[in-house]
Amino acid sequence: MFLLLDTLAGRQPSVKDSSNVGIAMARSGTSRELSQLLALVLAVVAIMVLYLAKTVVVPLALAVLFTFLLAPVVTMLERIRLPRMLAILLVVFASGAAVGS
């Protein structure tokens, strides 16, 4: 009991508990292996989810990228007194024409 409390508290086992040190070491090795296995399983699951969701994730990532690239152009057009909606439409059509050709 004291060995478990000492281990949980992060202290080294006392001399009187030296006979149970092997058990505590075995438990920590097993828990380390279990946590490594859990991390591996979670990584595989995350990769599979991303692989299966690529039909949604890739266009979404491209949309975010184009938003960051084209926002300064819209801001520049707004500075020359173009209404925001017209500036957005102009930039979207111009970028679509550039990518499409």
N, C-alpha and C positions, 0 to 999 in steps of 0.2 A: 504494500500500500504506500509506504513512504517513498519507495523507489519510483513509483508512478507519479507521485506528487512532485518529487524532486525533478523528474524528467520533464513534466509539464511546466514547471517553474523555470526550467532552463539551468538548473544547478547540477553539478556533478554529484553522483551518488556518494553517500558517506561510506566510511570504511566498514561499518557494520552490515552494509547491504552489498558487499562486494561479491557475494555468492550469486546474486541475481543480476549482475551486470550483463552477462551473456544474453539473458532473456530480453533486457531492455535494448541491447544492440540489435538483436534479431528483429524486434518489433520496428525499430527505426529504419532498418534496411528494407523490411517488407513495405512499410508505409512509403518509403522513398520510391520503391519500384511501382507501387500502386499509383502514386502521384505522377510518375513519369508515363505510365500506361494511360492514365486519364488524360494527360496533356497530349499524348499521341492520338488518342481517339478523338479528342476535341479538334485537333488540327485536321485530321482526316475528314471529319464531319464538316468543318468550316470550308475546306477545299471543295468538297462535294456540293455543298450548298451554293457556293460561288460558281462552280462549273454548271450546275443546273439552272442557275439564275442569270447566266450570261446573256440571255436574250433580252433581259430587262436592264441589267447592270451596264452593259457596254453602251447602249444608246443614252442612258441616263448620264454616264460619265462624259460622253461626247457633248451632250447638251450643256452640262456644267462648264466644260472646257470652252465651248463656243460662247457661252454667256460671259465668261471672264475676258475672252479675247475681244468681243464686240461691244462690251459696255463702254469702253472709252470712246469708241467711234460715235455711239449714240449721244454721249455727253458732249462731245465736240459739236455735233449737229444741233444740240439744244442750245449751246452757247451762241450760235449764230441765229438764234431766234426761230428755229424750226420747232413746231409742236412735238411733244414727246412721241405721240402715236405715229405721226408721220416719219419721224426720225427712226423709230423702231422698224416700221414697214420698209423704209428705204434701205436700211442696213440688212434686214433679213433677205429682201429680194436681191440686193447686190451680192451678198455672201452666197446665196443660193446659186446665182448666175455664175459666180467665180468658181464654186465647187463643181457645178454641173458641167462646165465647159472644159 
